[in-house]
Amino acid sequence: MLKLIDVKTLKIFVGEAARHKGMPLYDVIVGEARQRGMAGASVSRGFMGFGANNLLHTAKVLRLAEDLPVIVEIVDTPSRIADFLPVVDALVEDGSIVVQDGQAIFHLPLRIRDVMTENVFTVDMSATLTDVVDLLLRREVKAVPVMDGNRIMGIITGGDLLSRAHMPLRLDMHGYVPTGLRHEQDHCPEFEGLQAQDIMSSPVATLNIKTTVNDALKLMASRNIKRLPVTADDGTLLGIVSRTDILAAIGRTSAVAAHLDVLPAGAHATARDVLYTEVPTAAPDEPLDGVLAKLVASPLRRVVVVDKDRVILGIVHDWDLLQRFARQNLPSMVSKLLGVLTQRETVPPTLEGTAEEAMVARVVSVSPDAPLTEVIRILMENKIKRLVVADKQGRLLGMVDRDVILKALAAQ
């Protein structure tokens, strides 16, 4: 049976020469649509037309320089088109916007080629570990394939740096370290003499370019892998796909795909089905040294601040503490804190402050009945790895993270 769903078609008629901040307007519109996770957009170029000014534009041989008409078409659910319409209206200064009702059948096979990152930074096997770390931090990427010519020999991830190279601090924390202390965290003595081939994970699991997202989900979940290189049939490296790439793609397509059978089987689960209940908590007046001890002991690297009824008051992240002492211009305390966070030192008993003073009051949370597609959307929009789950009264129930969501999506 055909599955028709109600949609609206947004058509934007502009001139090819129309610009917004120096960029082609049609390019800006498509970019905005993609950023907001619209179902899709297409651009067509007309060979003749005229607008309200009655000026004829044509692609006839003798008039190739004319400002030819361009049509941007976007089809999505009515509510999403309604939300996007003001964005388009603010961009279009000279043109027409048409909205049409309709019905559609969406075929949305989620393929790796559609979600992978094509611009992949790589290193040679003989690259020094210092150069590898510099590349990862400078390019703000979490993994780099290791190549021998055109052959992929391995991959270096943040986990490899922590476990095999004994890098003291995980990659995503380095941006929060004050400049004066950053070098000793980026380049530890253990790096001396090490090359990429010494610490890379090898052999490396890869995905063929024709792999479906569902199959990639299963592989990532079963092997607990966060990133996979993507190759052609002959082994040529074409891209890399991360857990975040896949979750973001599912979040983008869920608005229209929820009506269909193209989402992974586990997408119909809820936050309640995958939440962690063992979440470290602290009272608002708990001393900061106790909060830090709980934070370091938990793989969640967060402590939720609650009142006596478990109503959520705030949250303490490890990077919040770093920023707090950096703002206070206390380099010795920042250095001590880095030692604790990297588990090279114990928590100092004289750490001043309380949980309430260190917490961030804005806590992104979700209802336990929220479907995983909604959880994914919130995670992606806020660029966070973990999400607090709370009841209607704001009481803490648990926490969900990307790893358990990935495993739930891959479940059959």
N, C-alpha and C positions, 0 to 999 in steps of 0.2 A: 504494500500500500504506500502510495506517495505521501510524503510528509511535507505539506505546504504550511508555511508560517507567515503571519502578517509582517510585512516590512514596509519601509518607506525608502524611496529613492531620492537622494539629494543630487541635483544637477547644478553645477556652477558654470556659467558661461562667462569667460573672460578673454581678453586678448593675449596673444602669445607674448607680447612685449610688456605686459603688466608686471610690475615688480613690487616686492615688499622687502624693505631694508636691503635692497640690492640683489635679492634673489628672485628668480621667476616665481610669480604668484602661485601658479599651479603646483610648483615644487613645494612651496611652503604649505599649501593646503593639504597635499598628500602627506607631508611630514607630520603635520598636526594630527591628521586622522590616524596615522600609524602609531604615534606616541600615545594617543588616547585609546588604542586598542579597538578601533573600528574594524568591522568584519573584512573590509577591503576597499580599495579605491582603484579606479582606472582613469587614464587620461587619453583623450582622442584629439587629433588635430584636424580641423576642417580645411577644405580647400577653397571655400567661398562662404561669405556671410556678411551681414551688416547688423548693426545694433541701433540703439535709440538715436544716435546722431546721424543715421541714414548713410553713413560712409561705407562704401562697398570694399570688402577685403577679399582678395582672391589670390590663388597660387598659380595663376596663368604664367606662362614662360617669361613674359616680359615684365612681370610684376612680383618677382620672387621676394623682394624686400618688404612686402606689405605685412602689416600686423595681423597675422592669420588668427581665426577664432580657435579657442581651445575649450574643450568640455571636460570637466572633472565630474565623474559619477561615483557616488558612494551609496551602497545598499546596506542597510542594517535594520535592527528592530526599531519600532517607532520611538521608544523612549530614548534610545541612544542617539538617534538622529535629532530629536528635540534638544538634547543636551549639547550636541555639536553645532547646531545651527547658529547660536550666538557667536561662536568662535569664527565661523566662516563669515558671518555678516560683518564682523569687526575688521576682517581682512580685505574684503572686496569693496573697493571704492568706485570702480567703474566696471559694471557687468550686471549679470542677472543670476538670481538664485531661484531654483524651482524645486518644490517638494511634491512628490507623487506617491499615492498609496499603491500598494501592490501585494502580491504574494510570491513567495520564492521557495525553491528547494536548494538548500546549501549542501554542497559536497565539500567537506573540509577534512580531507586526510591530512593528519599532522605528520609531516615528513621532516627528517633531520635536515635536509637541505634548506628547509624553510626557516629553521630556528637557529642554525649554527652561526658562529662567528667566522667569517671568511678570512679576515685579516689576522693571521696567526703569527705571533712573534716566536722565533725559534732560536736555538743555540747549537753550536757544534759540540761534539763529545769532549773536545779538549778545552772548552771554555772554562775559565776559572770560576770558582764558586762565587767570588766577589762580584764578577761581572754578571753572573746569573741573578744574584740578589739585586744588584743595581737595576737590571732590566725589569725585573718583576715589580719593584717599587716605583721606578720611573714611569712605566707604562700602566701601572695600577691593574695588573693581571695577577691571577692566582696560580697559574700553571704555565709551563713552557715545554714544548716538545724538544727532545734532543735528537739531532739529525746527524747522519753520516752520509754526506752528499744529499741525495734525494730520498734516502731511506730513513724512516723513523725508527730509532733504536730504543727510545725510552721517553719518559716524561718526568719532570721535576715539579712537584707541587709544594704548597706550604707545609703539608704533613711530612714530606720527605726532608725538608729543611729542619723541622723540629726534631724528628726522630733519628735521622741519619747524620745530619750536619750539626746537630745540637745548637741550632739557632735559638737564642733565649726567648724571643718574643714572636708571636704569630704575626703574619704579614699585615692583617687588617688593623693591628694596633699601632703600627709604626707611625702613622700619620698623627697620632695623638701625643707622641713623645716630643718634648721640647727639643729644639734644634741642637742645642749644646750637648744633649745626651744621646742624640739619635745615632751617631756613628758607632758607638760601642754596642748598640743593639743590632745594627745592620751588619756589622763586620766583627764577629767574635774570633778569638784566637784559633778556634778549631777549624776555621775556614782555610788556614794556611796550607798551601800545597794541594788542596782538593780541586778536582775538576768535575764537570757535569757528569761524566760517565761514572764517577765514584759514588754518587748518591742517587742517581736516577732510578726510578721504578722501571724494571725491565724483566721480561718482555711486557710491552704495553698493550692493554686491550684497546681496540679501535672499533669504530663503526663504519660500515660501508655507507656511501652516500645515499644508497637506496633504502636504508633502514628506516622503519617507521618509528615514530616517537614512542609508541607503546612498547616496541621491542627494546628500545633504548632504556626506557623506564625499568623494564624487568632486569636488564643487565646491570644498571646502576644500583638498583635495590638489592639484588642478590649478591653483588660483590662489594657493596658499600663504597662505590666510586662516585666522586663528585664531578669529574670532568673526563671527557673522552675525545681523542682526536678523531676526525672524520677523514676517510680516505676514498680514493677512486678504486676501481677494480684492480688496477695495477699497483696499488699501494701508494700512489701519489697523495701527499697531504693536501687536503682541500679546505680544512677548517677545524674548528674545535667546538664542542658543545658542552655546556655546563648544566648542572642541576637547576640553576637559576634560569637559564635560557629555556629549559623545558617547562618549568613552572610558569614562567611569564607567558609562554605561548598558549598554555592551557588556560591561563587567566584571561588572555585576550580573546580567545575563541569561545569561551564559555557562555557569553551573552547570547550568541546565536546557536551554539552547538548544544546547549542544554536541552533543546527540543529534539535532538537527534541522537544517534547511537555512535558518534565518532569520538566521544570523550572516553578516557580510560575507565575501566569498570569501577575502580575505586573512587571515582570523582563524586559518586553519590553518597559517600560517607559524610559524617559531620565532625566538627571539632571535638565533640564529646567522645567520638570513637577513637581518637588518636592522641588525646592529651596526656601529658605527664602530670602526675599528682604530687610527686616528690619535689616540690618547688621550695627552695630555701626562702624563709621569711624572717622579717625582723620587726620589732616594735619601733615606733618613731623615736623613742628615747634610748634605744640600744646603742651602746658605745661603738664607735666606728671600727675599732680593732676587732670586735666580735663580728661585725658585718663583713669585714674583709676576710676573716677566716672562713665564714660560710661561703663567700663568693668564690674563693680559691678552691674550696673543697668540692664545688659543684661543677659538673660539665656544662651546665647552663650558663655559667659565668654571669649570673644575675641574682639579685636578692630583691624580693618584692616586699615593700614596707606596708604593713597592714595594722589596723587597730585591733582591739580585743575581739571584735566580731568578724575578723578577716576581711573587712571592707578595705579595698585597695586605696592606699594614700599616695604611693609613688613607687619608684623602682631605682635601684642602684646598679649601674653597669661598671665593668672594670675601667672602660675609657672615661666614664664620668669622674671617677676618682683621680685619674691622671690629669684630666683637664682642671679639676678643682685645685689641686696643689700647684699646677703650673701657673694658674691665674694668680695664685697667692704669692708667686715668685719665691717658692721654697724648693730650690734645686736639690738640697740634701734629702728632703722628704720624698720628692719625685724619684730620686735615685733609689731610696729605700723601698718605695712602693713598687718600682720596676723589679727589684730583687724578689719581692714577695710574689708578684704576678707571674714571674718566670720560675718561681719555686726554688730560687737559689738562696733565699733568706726566709726566716720565719716572720710572722706578723709582729711588729713592734708593739709592746704592751702600752706604750705611751702615746699612741696615735690619738690625736685630739679630734673631737667632733662626735656627732650622733648620726644615726641613719637619716633622720629628718633633714639634717643640714646638708647631707651629701646626695639625697635622692633627687630625681627628676619627677616633678608632680604630674606631668602629662604622661599617661600610660596608655598605649594603644592596646585595646582589648577587643574581644569578640565574644558573641554568645555561644554557649555550648551547642546550640542547635544550628549554627551557621554551617552551610555546606562547605566542603573543602574548596570549591571553586571561589567562594566568597573569601575564605581564609587566605587563599593564594593571592587574590586581588589586593587585599589589605597589606599583606606582606610585601608585595611588589611595589605598591604605591608608596609605602613608607620606607622602602629599602632596608628592611630589617630581616633578621634570620629567625627570630622567635616572637611569639605572640601570646599575650596573657589571655586566659579564658576566664570570664566572670559571669555570675548570674545577674538577674535583673536588679538586684540590690547592690551590685558592684562588689560582691564578695568573691574572693579568689577561689577558683576551682582547679586551676592547673595551668599548663602552658603547652603550646604546640610549636614544633619547629619544622624546618624544611625537610630534614631527614625522615621523620616519621610520616610526613605528608607524601613524600616520594614513595615510600614503601607501601602506604595505603593505596596510592594511585596504581601501583603495579600489581596489587592483589587481584586475584581472579575470583 
